[in-house]
């Protein structure tokens, strides 16, 4: 028989950009491995240079980067990391982006606008990515933007377990900050023992640009601890106004829960001074010490990401992590 046969062992390697090294370190520890040593720096004109200090030939590569501020720089760094892996003959490249940059630009609202979320997907595919792992997309259809497998992880179990443990003895209500996210709120309700649903009816002011008015609460929230859920908190304006509207309707209290804490100014001041009892987030994005405040609780997604990486590496089922819902 002609030819040469060889059975090779699979080799998992985890790579991290410089945006959120704490999360990457935690993920690597849970996988009982170490991050691949990497040289990365900027040239004088701002161009990014990346080189791996170990051979990556034939490996199953997982490239972790959080798309935080300055977002364009960290996206570019991750693209360059993927390109370096492809040119160094990595066998399979999985992009792990806990927060998908530009995800809010997922459709055209008006003529002559871009669909930037699709552009990000195309860039990673062109760079050489075979697969994407991400957490709580702004819109589910983003999974179809990338031409390859997309594992959509959900922070829902992590957040709801915290809320059940801390507030489970009180009557709860799940509140969506707008009618468009009511389907997500239904999943929250199911995890919180069928807590009733409500949503905030809101409109945009015509006299002030980019200003939202929380008109009224639709649903029964009086005397209940309201869990106000969203996928991200950017400047905090919408979520804080929603919390005020709930308190005005007689809510016993408000817990703000979100996966991605972007926290652009003046979000921290707004949340600190809001009527919310607690603000619960995950560490998909780094929250520097200057943006920490007393009522902020940060939960780690590292165990979930590490398990997803292990399932992908071992050809297991990521869907099984979420009772078949992912």
C-alpha positions, -999 to +999 in steps of 0.1 A: +000+000+000+014+033-010+013+066+010+021+075+045-003+074+074+001+092+107-023+097+136-016+131+151-028+144+185-050+175+186-033+204+203-053+232+219-036+266+222-051+297+237-040+332+225-049+365+240-049+401+228-040+429+252-076+442+257-086+420+286-057+398+298-074+391+332-103+372+315-079+353+292-057+343+321-088+330+340-100+310+309-065+295+304-063+285+341-097+267+339-085+249+308-054+238+327-031+254+301-012+286+296-016+315+272+008+313+243+036+338+248+031+366+223+050+398+213+027+427+205+034+464+202+027+495+182+052+511+157+056+548+159+028+555+134+003+533+154+006+501+133+003+469+154+029+441+153+022+406+165+044+375+167+040+342+186+070+329+204+061+292+200+053+271+170+016+270+162+017+246+133-013+222+133-028+235+164-065+242+173-062+279+181-085+300+202-079+337+199-095+357+228-101+394+226-126+418+241-138+446+218-135+473+244-123+510+242-104+518+220-125+493+200-110+498+166-075+491+179-084+459+196-104+446+167-074+453+144-051+435+168-073+404+169-075+404+130-037+405+128-034+377+154-057+356+132-037+364+101-005+354+119-020+321+129-032+313+094+002+321+079+019+300+106-002+269+096-026+267+125-051+239+117-082+256+129-087+291+142-116+301+165-122+337+173-134+342+208-150+377+211-172+379+242-185+412+229-190+415+191-178+450+182-202+471+161-231+447+169-256+475+172-251+483+135-268+451+123-292+466+098-299+498+078-323+522+096-320+548+068-305+550+033-268+552+028-259+536+061-234+507+066-241+473+081-209+473+102-216+442+122-216+422+089-183+439+079-167+427+111-178+392+104-164+394+068-131+408+081-125+379+104-135+353+078-110+370+053-083+370+080-086+332+083-111+325+111-129+292+109-153+297+138-166+323+162-175+321+199-194+351+213-217+360+242-252+375+241-254+391+207-273+423+203-295+406+177-297+368+171-294+372+133-257+382+137-250+345+139-258+344+101-234+372+093-203+350+097-198+323+070-190+295+094-201+281+128-210+306+155-214+295+191-237+320+208-232+317+245-257+331+270-250+348+303-286+343+313-280+313+336-251+331+353-271+363+359-304+346+369-287+323+394-272+354+411-306+371+413-324+340+425-299+335+453-300+371+464-337+381+458-355+348+453-375+352+485-392+384+472-419+388+445-401+395+413-410+410+379-389+408+347-388+441+328-376+447+293-364+483+286-383+482+253-408+461+235-382+448+211-365+427+238-396+410+252-386+376+238-354+378+258-374+388+289-395+357+284-364+335+288-355+354+320-391+348+333-388+311+327-355+310+346-370+330+375-399+306+382-424+324+359-420+359+372-445+382+355-433+403+325-434+440+319-418+464+295-412+501+291-430+519+264-406+546+251-404+572+224-376+594+210-379+631+215-383+651+183-369+683+199-337+668+212-314+645+192-307+610+206-329+615+236-353+588+248-384+593+269-396+564+291-433+571+287-450+544+308-447+509+322-468+482+306-473+454+331-478+449+368-448+459+388-462+475+420-447+460+452-423+438+432-385+438+429-381+445+392-353+428+372-345+453+344-326+434+317-306+444+287-277+431+267-254+461+272-251+493+291-233+521+272-240+556+285-267+543+308-294+568+299-321+544+287-317+519+315-316+546+343-348+563+329-365+529+328-355+523+365-370+557+374-402+549+356-405+516+375-400+533+409-427+558+399-451+530+393-446+516+428-419+490+423-403+477+455-369+481+440-350+477+407-321+454+399-303+463+366-288+433+349-267+434+317-241+412+300-218+439+285-207+468+306-194+493+280-199+521+305-191+551+284-193+585+302-214+594+320-227+559+327-210+554+360-224+587+375-258+579+362-258+543+376-243+554+409-270+580+415-299+560+401-327+544+421-314+509+413-306+486+443-279+467+424-263+467+390-252+432+379-229+427+349-204+402+336-168+406+327-171+403+289-155+437+289-130+450+314-142+474+340-112+495+353-110+504+390-120+540+381-154+528+369-162+505+399-188+516+423-205+503+454-237+489+439-219+472+410-216+434+410-194+417+383-198+380+375-172+361+356-180+344+323-146+326+323-161+292+333-187+294+305-161+305+279-136+278+290-163+251+288-173+262+254-137+261+242-133+226+256-166+214+239-154+228+206-119+213+209-133+179+219-160+180+192-187+181+219-219+200+222-220+237+231-258+236+229-259+212+258-245+239+281-278+258+277-303+229+278-306+229+241-315+266+238-283+280+223 
